[in-house]
């Protein structure tokens, strides 16, 4: 899984799953641009990976903004000269039941989780075609793209079903250009974002449904992302890999 000479963009890369993915890609030799709405955290995350000897830079990005999506690409090209891998990881998941959800609540989640995937894919894929090089795009969906996990995530589930559908259709469109597009559907992953949302009773009930009896770690997703970014997945496109410790079996 040698990624030397490759450049990757990881959105939402400052912490959690995004950072786990960025670390694995960098370890394999890729130059990585960490794009995150929190510039301070992104800078600190990049510095941590640079200290380990990796080629990593960061930029502030709001993936729901078309100008920002273009800027991520421009900064990556300026820093590394090309882009070969895109990981659409940025996303939010506020718990709000439909009965109290506002239109603004719904549209914010869709804008970041789904519109952001569209925008980053659109501009990065065009760059890959212009370069004349094969490309890999990896979309982070969720087990909620196949089955709801809890009440209060209707907007999130809608966005992730949308990303899964977008993954399949974009894979169809871009395959003739040598661009493979696949998805990873994480289950319960221990991240800074999820830690603050987990009430003990809810967490215990969730864990009871996981045959492996543990939450996943960001590196569990990072390793699968590395596989999809490497030549080991060269005959895969339009697929979704579930990484959930067996949760959907229950």
N, C-alpha and C positions, 0 to 999 in steps of 0.2 A: 504494500500500500504506500508507494513512494509518490509524494505529491510535490517533489522539488520542481521548480520552474512553473508551478501553478499559483494563481492568485484566487483567493476566496473572499467573498463578502458574507458576513454573518450579521443579520439584523437582530436587534435585541440581544447583542452579544456581551453586554457588560456583566451579566451574572446569570446564575441558574443554568437552564438548558443551553442557552446561547453560548455562555462561557465554556461549558463542557464541550460543546461542539468545536468552538474556536480553538480550544487547547489541543484537541485531538488532531485537527487539520494542521495546526502549526507544528505539532510534534512530528507529523509525517512529512514536513518540509514545505508546506504551502506558506506563501505570504498572505496575511489575513488583515482585512479591514473590519474592525469592530464598529458597527453602526448602532447607536443607541440614543434614545431621547434624553437620557441622563448623561450629559457630556462628562461630568466629573467622574462618575462610576466607570464610564467607558475608558477614559484616560487612565484611571488606576488599574483597570483590568489589562489594558494593553501594556502598561509598564510592568505588570507582574509577569506577563508572558515574554516580554523583551528581556527581562532579568534572567529568564531561563534560556536565553540564547535564540529566541525565535524572532522572525520578521513580522512584526505586528504594528499597525497603526489604528487610530480610532477617529471617529467623527460623530458629531451630533446629528441626529436624524429623526424626523417624524415621517414614518413610512406612509401615512395617510395623505401626505402632501405631495403633489406631483413635482413641484420644484425641489423638494427635499429628496425625493427618489432620484431625480436627475443629478442632484448634487452628490449623493453617495457614489454614484457611478463616476462622476467627473473627478472626485477626490481619489478614488481608487486608481483610475487611469493615471492621474498625475503622480501618484505615489509609486505605483508598481508597473505601469505600462500596459496592462491588459487585465482581463478578468475571465476566469475559467470555471468558477464554482460560485453559485449563489445559494445561501441558506436563508429562506424566508421563515424566520423564527419569531419575530416581534409579534406580541399579542397580549391582550388583557382579558381578564375573566372576573369582573365584579359580580358578586352574587346578588341578584335582584329578582324577586318573583315578578311574573308578568303583571299581576294585579297592581303593583306599585311602580312598575317600570315606566319611564317616560320615553317619548319619542327620541329625545336627546340621548338617553341611556342606550337605547337600541342602536341608534345610528353611530354613536361613538365606537361601539364594539365592532360593528360591521366595517366602519371606515378603517380602523387599524388592522383588524384581523383578516379582512377579505380584500378591501380596496388596496391595502398596502401590498399584499401578495401580487395582485394584478399589476400595480405600478412598477414594482421592482422587477418583476418578471419581464414586463414589456420592454423596459429600457436596457436591462442587462442582456436579455436575449438578442436584441438588435445589435448590441456591441459584440457579442459572441459571433454573430453572423458576419459582421463587418470585419472582424479579425480573421475569419476563415478557419477558426479552430473549433474542435468539439467542445461542448460545454455540459455541465451538470447543474441542475437546479433541484434543490431539496426543500420541500415544503413541510413545515411542522404542523400537522393537523392535531388530532386527539382521538382517544377512544370515543369521545363524544361525537366524532364524525360518523360513527356507526351505531352508537347506542347511548342514550342519555345517562349520565352518572348521578345527577342530583337535581332537585328542583331549584330554580333560581338562575339557571344557566341557559335559558331558552335563546337569548341573543347570542351567547357564545356558541351554543350548539348549531345554530343557524349559520354562523360564520364558518365554523369548521366543516360542516357539511358542504358549504360553498367552496371552501379551499380544496376539499377532496374532489368535487366535481370539476373545479378549475384545473386541478392537477391532471386529471385524465384528458380533458379536452386540449389543454395546452401541450401535453405530451404528444398528442396526435398531430397537432399543427407543426411542432418544431422538430419532430423526429427526422424529417427529410433534410434538416439543416445540421444534423449531428448533435443535437441538444437533447439530452435525456432528462426527463422530469419525473421525479418520484416523491413520495411522501412518507413521513414517519408519524405514527400515531402513538404518542406516549400515553401511558396510564398515569397512576399517581407517582409523581416525582417530587422528592424533597428539594425545594428551592426556597430562597428568601421570600419570594412572592407568595408561595403556598403556605409557608410556615405561619404567617400571621392570620391566615384564614381558617386554620384547622382547630376547631373545638375538639377537646378530647373524645367526647362521645361520637362525634361525626367521624373523626379519624379512626377510632377503634372499629366502628361499623364498616368503614371502607376497607381497612386492613383485613377484616374477617372475610371479605370477598376475594382477597388475593391469595391464590393457592401457594405462592412462594412466601407468604406471610411477612413481607417487607415492602416498604416504599422503594421506588427506584431512585437512583442517583443520576445527576446530570451526565456523568460519564457513561451510563448505560445507553443514553441517547447519542452521546458523542461517538461511541464506537460504531453504532449503526450508521451514523452520518458519514463516518470515514469510509465505511464499506461502499455506500452509495456514491461517494465522491471519487472513489478509486476505480481502476480498470476492472476490479473484481466484479463489478455490477454492469459490465459493458453491454449485456444483452437485456437490460431491464429498462423499461420506461412505462409510465402510467400505472405504477404499482404503489401500494401502501403497505408498509411493514408495521405491524402492531408490536409495541414494546411495553407490555403492561403487567408482567409477572403472572399472567394467566387470568387477569381480572374478568375479561369478557367470557371466560369459560363458565363463570358462575352466574 
